[in-house]
Amino acid sequence: ARVLEIAKSLSLQAARGEVVEEGGCTKHQEPLNVFCKDDEAFVCVICRESRAHRSHAMLPVHEAVQEYQGQIQAHLESLKEERDKLLGIREAEMRRNW
């Protein structure tokens, strides 16, 4: 639920062309407008060039939002199918018990 909430928020910000800023970088007070795929964290452009992230795969915020939103939707569909399957099994068991 928390991941969906974050994805929706990021999606709205990306759709409006806003830079994702949740207080900005605590180290450099720069906007967090790059996503580090290796650390799964938003970073500023200064952190992106640091040794800690230099060799990591990076994405602009709006691309990261789209990528993860697609993954979340796929997982959500899978979970809905699993839920429907389990509800069917539960219903069959309840009928059998009656």
LUMDORO-229051 format. One line per field, with one value per residue: residue in one letter; chain; x, z, y of N, C-alpha, C, O in turn. Coordinates in Angstrom, 1 decimal, decimal comma. Layout:
<nodes>
residuo = a|...;
cadena = A|...;
n_c1 = X|...;
n_c3 = Z|...;
n_c2 = Y|...;
ca_c1 = X|...;
ca_c3 = Z|...;
ca_c2 = Y|...;
c_c1 = X|...;
c_c3 = Z|...;
c_c2 = Y|...;
o_c1 = X|...;
o_c3 = Z|...;
o_c2 = Y|...;
</nodes>
This chain:
<nodes>
residuo = a|r|v|l|e|i|a|k|s|l|s|l|q|a|a|r|g|e|v|v|e|e|g|g|c|t|k|h|q|e|p|l|n|v|f|c|k|d|d|e|a|f|v|c|v|i|c|r|e|s|r|a|h|r|s|h|a|m|l|p|v|h|e|a|v|q|e|y|q|g|q|i|q|a|h|l|e|s|l|k|e|e|r|d|k|l|l|g|i|r|e|a|e|m|r|r|n|w;
cadena = A|A|A|A|A|A|A|A|A|A|A|A|A|A|A|A|A|A|A|A|A|A|A|A|A|A|A|A|A|A|A|A|A|A|A|A|A|A|A|A|A|A|A|A|A|A|A|A|A|A|A|A|A|A|A|A|A|A|A|A|A|A|A|A|A|A|A|A|A|A|A|A|A|A|A|A|A|A|A|A|A|A|A|A|A|A|A|A|A|A|A|A|A|A|A|A|A|A;
n_c1 = 0,8|1,9|3,9|2,4|1,1|3,3|4,1|1,9|2,0|4,5|4,0|2,0|3,5|5,5|3,9|3,1|5,4|7,1|9,9|11,0|10,9|11,5|12,0|14,6|18,1|19,8|22,5|23,5|21,5|20,1|17,7|16,0|16,3|17,0|17,0|18,5|18,9|20,3|20,6|18,0|16,9|16,2|18,3|20,4|21,9|24,6|25,2|24,9|27,2|29,1|31,4|30,0|27,8|28,5|29,0|26,6|23,4|21,3|18,2|16,1|13,7|10,9|11,0|11,7|9,4|7,5|8,5|8,5|5,8|4,6|5,5|4,4|1,7|1,5|2,2|0,0|-2,2|-1,6|-1,8|-4,6|-5,7|-4,8|-6,2|-8,9|-8,9|-8,4|-10,7|-12,6|-11,9|-12,4|-15,2|-16,1|-15,4|-16,9|-19,5|-19,3|-19,0|-21,6;
n_c3 = 0,0|0,8|-1,2|-3,5|-2,8|-2,8|-5,5|-6,9|-6,0|-7,1|-9,7|-10,3|-9,8|-11,8|-14,1|-14,1|-14,6|-12,6|-10,4|-8,3|-5,0|-1,9|0,4|-0,5|-1,2|1,6|2,1|0,1|-0,3|-2,7|-5,4|-5,6|-8,3|-9,8|-10,2|-8,6|-9,7|-8,6|-5,9|-5,4|-4,8|-4,6|-5,8|-5,8|-8,4|-7,8|-5,9|-7,7|-9,2|-7,4|-5,8|-4,6|-6,2|-8,9|-10,7|-10,9|-12,2|-13,6|-13,7|-15,1|-13,0|-14,0|-15,8|-14,1|-12,5|-14,4|-15,1|-12,7|-12,0|-14,0|-13,2|-10,7|-11,4|-12,8|-10,8|-9,1|-10,7|-10,8|-8,1|-7,7|-9,3|-7,9|-5,5|-6,4|-7,2|-4,7|-3,3|-4,8|-4,1|-1,4|-1,4|-2,6|-0,7|1,5|0,5|0,2|2,9|3,9;
n_c2 = -1,2|1,2|1,5|1,8|4,2|5,9|5,6|6,6|9,3|10,1|9,7|11,6|13,9|13,6|13,7|16,3|17,4|18,1|18,3|15,7|16,2|15,5|17,1|17,3|16,7|15,7|16,0|17,8|19,7|19,8|19,3|16,1|14,5|12,4|8,8|6,2|3,0|0,8|1,3|1,8|4,4|7,9|10,4|13,3|15,4|15,9|13,9|11,8|11,8|11,1|8,9|6,8|6,4|6,5|4,4|3,2|2,3|4,7|6,6|9,1|10,8|10,7|8,6|6,4|6,4|5,6|3,1|1,6|1,8|0,3|-2,2|-2,4|-2,5|-4,9|-6,7|-6,2|-7,1|-9,8|-10,4|-9,9|-11,9|-14,1|-13,7|-13,9|-16,6|-17,9|-17,0|-18,4|-21,0|-21,0|-20,5|-22,8|-24,7|-23,9|-24,4|-27,1|-27,9|-27,2;
ca_c1 = 0,0|2,9|4,6|1,4|0,9|4,5|4,1|0,9|2,5|5,5|3,3|1,3|4,5|6,1|3,0|3,1|6,8|7,8|11,0|10,6|11,6|10,9|13,0|15,8|19,2|20,2|23,9|23,8|20,3|19,7|16,5|16,2|15,7|17,6|16,7|19,5|18,3|21,0|20,2|16,5|16,8|16,3|19,6|20,6|22,9|25,9|25,4|25,0|28,6|29,9|31,9|29,0|26,8|29,0|28,9|25,2|22,4|20,5|17,1|15,4|12,5|9,7|11,2|11,6|8,0|6,8|8,9|8,0|4,4|4,2|5,8|3,4|0,4|1,6|2,0|-1,4|-3,0|-1,3|-2,4|-6,0|-6,0|-4,6|-7,3|-10,1|-8,7|-8,6|-12,1|-13,3|-11,7|-13,1|-16,6|-16,3|-15,3|-18,1|-20,6|-19,1|-19,3|-23,0;
ca_c3 = 0,0|0,9|-2,5|-4,4|-2,5|-3,3|-7,0|-7,3|-5,8|-8,0|-11,1|-10,4|-9,9|-13,1|-15,1|-14,1|-15,0|-11,4|-9,9|-7,1|-3,9|-0,6|1,3|-1,2|-0,7|3,0|2,0|-0,8|-0,4|-4,1|-5,7|-5,9|-9,6|-10,5|-9,4|-8,6|-9,7|-7,8|-4,5|-5,3|-4,0|-5,3|-5,5|-6,5|-9,5|-7,2|-5,4|-8,9|-9,7|-6,3|-5,9|-4,1|-7,2|-10,2|-11,5|-10,8|-13,3|-13,2|-14,5|-14,7|-12,2|-14,7|-16,4|-13,0|-12,1|-15,4|-15,0|-11,5|-12,1|-14,8|-12,4|-9,6|-12,0|-13,1|-9,5|-8,6|-11,4|-10,3|-6,7|-7,9|-9,9|-6,8|-4,6|-7,0|-7,1|-3,3|-3,0|-5,4|-3,3|-0,1|-1,6|-2,9|0,6|2,3|-0,1|0,6|4,3|4,1;
ca_c2 = 0,0|2,4|1,6|2,3|5,6|6,7|5,6|7,6|10,6|10,4|9,7|12,9|14,9|13,5|14,1|17,8|17,9|18,6|17,6|15,0|16,8|15,2|17,7|17,4|15,9|16,1|16,4|18,9|20,6|19,8|18,5|14,7|14,4|11,2|7,6|5,2|1,7|-0,1|1,5|2,1|5,6|9,1|11,1|14,6|15,3|15,8|12,5|10,9|11,8|10,7|7,5|5,9|6,1|6,8|3,2|2,7|2,6|5,9|7,0|10,4|10,5|10,3|7,2|5,5|6,3|4,8|1,7|0,9|1,8|-0,9|-3,4|-2,5|-2,9|-6,3|-7,4|-6,0|-8,0|-11,1|-10,6|-10,0|-13,2|-15,1|-13,5|-14,5|-18,0|-18,3|-16,8|-19,5|-22,2|-20,8|-20,6|-24,2|-25,4|-23,5|-25,2|-28,5|-28,0|-27,0;
c_c1 = 0,9|3,5|3,6|1,2|2,1|4,5|3,1|1,3|3,5|4,9|2,7|2,4|5,2|5,2|2,9|4,4|7,5|9,0|10,6|11,5|10,9|11,9|14,3|16,9|19,7|21,7|24,1|22,6|19,9|18,5|16,9|15,6|16,3|17,3|17,8|18,9|19,0|20,7|18,7|16,2|16,9|17,6|19,6|21,7|24,3|26,2|25,6|26,4|29,5|30,4|30,9|28,0|27,3|28,8|27,5|24,4|21,5|19,4|16,6|14,1|11,3|9,8|11,1|10,2|7,3|7,2|8,4|6,5|3,9|4,4|4,7|2,0|0,4|1,5|0,6|-2,3|-2,8|-1,9|-4,0|-6,4|-5,9|-5,8|-8,6|-10,0|-9,0|-10,0|-13,0|-13,2|-12,4|-14,6|-17,0|-16,3|-16,5|-19,3|-20,5|-19,4|-20,8|-23,7;
c_c3 = 0,0|-0,5|-3,5|-4,1|-3,0|-4,9|-7,5|-7,2|-6,8|-9,4|-11,3|-10,6|-11,3|-14,2|-15,2|-14,4|-13,8|-11,1|-8,5|-6,0|-2,6|0,4|0,6|-0,6|0,7|3,0|1,3|-0,9|-1,9|-4,4|-6,0|-7,2|-10,5|-9,6|-9,7|-8,5|-8,8|-6,3|-4,3|-4,4|-5,0|-4,9|-6,3|-7,5|-8,9|-6,6|-6,6|-9,3|-8,6|-6,5|-5,5|-5,2|-8,7|-11,1|-11,6|-12,0|-12,8|-14,2|-14,1|-13,9|-12,9|-15,3|-15,3|-12,6|-13,1|-15,3|-13,8|-11,4|-12,9|-14,0|-11,3|-10,2|-12,3|-11,9|-8,9|-9,4|-11,0|-9,0|-6,8|-8,4|-8,7|-5,8|-5,1|-6,9|-5,7|-2,9|-3,6|-4,6|-2,0|-0,3|-1,9|-1,5|1,5|1,8|0,3|2,0|4,6|3,7;
c_c2 = 1,3|2,6|2,2|3,8|6,4|6,8|6,6|9,0|11,0|10,5|11,1|14,0|14,9|14,0|15,6|18,3|18,4|17,7|17,0|15,6|16,4|15,8|17,9|16,6|16,5|16,6|17,7|19,9|20,8|19,0|17,0|14,4|13,2|10,0|6,6|3,8|0,7|0,0|1,7|3,3|6,8|9,9|12,4|14,4|15,3|14,4|11,5|10,8|11,4|9,3|6,5|5,5|6,1|5,6|2,6|3,1|3,7|6,1|8,4|9,9|10,0|8,9|6,1|5,3|5,4|3,3|0,9|0,9|0,6|-2,1|-3,6|-3,0|-4,4|-7,1|-7,4|-6,9|-9,4|-11,4|-10,7|-11,3|-14,3|-15,0|-14,1|-16,0|-18,5|-18,1|-17,9|-20,8|-22,1|-21,0|-22,1|-25,0|-25,1|-24,3|-26,6|-28,8|-27,9|-28,3;
o_c1 = 0,6|3,7|4,0|1,0|1,9|4,7|3,3|1,1|3,5|5,4|2,8|2,2|5,5|5,7|2,7|4,6|8,5|9,0|10,0|12,7|9,8|12,5|15,2|16,7|19,9|22,1|24,9|22,8|19,5|18,1|17,9|14,4|16,0|17,3|18,1|18,3|18,3|20,5|18,2|15,4|17,5|17,9|18,9|22,4|25,2|27,3|26,3|26,8|30,7|29,8|30,8|27,5|26,6|28,5|27,3|24,7|20,9|19,5|16,6|13,6|10,7|8,8|10,5|9,8|6,5|6,3|7,9|5,9|2,9|3,6|4,3|1,3|-0,6|0,8|0,1|-3,2|-3,8|-2,5|-4,6|-7,4|-6,7|-6,3|-9,3|-11,1|-9,7|-10,5|-13,9|-14,1|-13,0|-15,3|-18,0|-17,1|-17,0|-20,2|-21,5|-20,0|-21,3|-24,9;
o_c3 = -0,7|-0,9|-4,3|-5,0|-3,5|-5,4|-8,5|-8,0|-7,4|-10,2|-12,4|-11,4|-11,9|-15,2|-16,3|-14,5|-13,9|-11,5|-7,7|-6,0|-2,3|1,2|1,1|0,4|0,8|3,8|1,7|-1,6|-2,3|-3,5|-6,7|-7,3|-11,7|-8,3|-10,8|-7,5|-8,2|-5,6|-3,1|-3,5|-6,0|-3,7|-7,2|-7,6|-9,5|-6,8|-6,5|-9,8|-8,9|-7,3|-6,1|-5,2|-9,6|-12,3|-12,2|-12,6|-11,7|-15,4|-12,9|-14,1|-12,6|-15,4|-15,5|-12,3|-12,7|-15,3|-13,9|-10,8|-12,5|-14,0|-11,0|-9,6|-12,1|-11,9|-8,4|-8,7|-10,9|-8,7|-6,1|-7,9|-8,6|-5,3|-4,4|-6,7|-5,5|-2,1|-2,9|-4,4|-1,6|0,5|-1,4|-1,3|2,2|2,6|0,6|2,4|5,6|3,8;
o_c2 = 2,2|3,7|3,1|4,6|7,5|7,8|7,3|9,8|12,1|11,3|11,7|14,9|15,9|14,6|16,2|19,5|19,2|16,5|17,6|15,5|16,9|15,0|18,7|15,9|17,7|17,4|18,5|20,9|21,9|18,1|16,7|14,0|13,2|10,1|6,3|3,4|-0,1|-1,0|1,8|3,2|6,8|9,9|12,6|13,4|14,7|13,9|10,5|9,7|11,2|8,5|5,4|4,4|5,8|5,8|1,6|4,1|3,6|5,8|8,7|8,8|9,0|8,2|5,1|4,2|4,5|2,4|-0,2|0,0|-0,1|-3,1|-4,7|-3,8|-5,0|-8,2|-8,3|-7,6|-10,2|-12,5|-11,4|-11,9|-15,2|-16,0|-14,8|-16,7|-19,5|-18,9|-18,4|-21,5|-23,1|-21,6|-22,6|-25,9|-26,0|-24,7|-27,3|-29,8|-28,6|-28,4;
</nodes>
